[in-house]
Amino acid sequence: MRDPGQPSLDQLRVFIAVIDHGGFAHAARALHRTQSVISYTIANLEDQLNVALLDRSKRKPTLTEAGKAMLADARAVSGKVDSMRARAKALGAGLEAEICVVVDVMFPMCMLVKVLEAFQQEYPTVSLRLQTEGLGSVTQMVLDGRCQLGIGGMPMVMSNALDRQLAGHITMMPVCGPAHPLAQLEGIVPTAALREHLQLVLTDRSTLTDGQDFGVLGLRDWRLGDLHSKHALLRGGIGWGSMPEAMISEDLANGRLVKLRVQDGDSLEYPLFAIHRSDNQLGPAATWLKQQFIDLDYTTPHGAY
């Protein structure tokens, strides 16, 4: 038995049309060809592949078992070619092939999903690389050129190399587990009491904040590189610390965490900025994505983190 030949893209698309339109005559009308040309094309495709794709013993041709398998392959090949053409058209118009975005780990995940779903719909041909970092690491990745766009807190380095624009805020709350000694205190918790207990602090993996502390009150602290580890330790009753409201809303409602009323206030607004290098102009897709973050409504309930 000879090896299968090389089917053409046109043959595959005619095969798909016959199935999608319910027969040779309907496919011919849809493709603006004669029925004989459609029949001839399918026969040549079957000859190329050495398999019968259609059972013609009935009035309406139906797929053979081999035809069912080949149809899936034909759709995959046709779809890939269509995607390639769409990408080439976009690239020719100046659209980015890929963008890298770094987002602050504090950013509500449900809102991030919402933004990226919209991005996928708007720019289906643009590949996206997503990084999540904390504190100065967002700024660092943009400064180093590893990411074109960053969404994070106030840039740790106020450099002329950075262009920044306010993009909302995240509400941070000091919390602890319900069995923690601080949770047993009534009224406002004095700063002196906070200092006596272990504080869980998110550490900065960049070098931009060496020697600097932000919101560290405890005389003893644990430095954590992962916000989810901090969350788990707080729920386990180990220490106290500030967390994004969206991430702990269910814990507060279910009593797994307790909000602390502290002297400086029950919550803190953590501002967010959209940043990019001023010497590297954002392309159309990155510019669109940046605006989506800026336009987000932070006043409505976020749902699950």
Buried (B, 14 or more C-beta within 10 A) or exposed (E): EEEEEEBEEEBBBBBBBBBEBEBBBBBBBBBEBEBEEBBEBBEBBBEBBEBEBBEEEEEEBBBBEBBEEBBEEBBEBBEEEEEEEEBEEBEEEEBBEEBBBBBBBBBBBBBBEBBBEEBEEEBEBBEBEEBBBBBBBBBBBBBEEEBBBBBBBBBBEEEEEBBBEEBBBBBBBBBBBEEBEBBEEEEBBEEEBBEEBBBBBBBBEBEBBEEEEBBEBBEEBBEBEEBEEBBEBBBEBBBBBBBBBBBBBEBBEEEBBBBBEBEEEEBBEBEBBBBBBEEEEBBBBBBBBBEBBBEBEBEEEBBEB
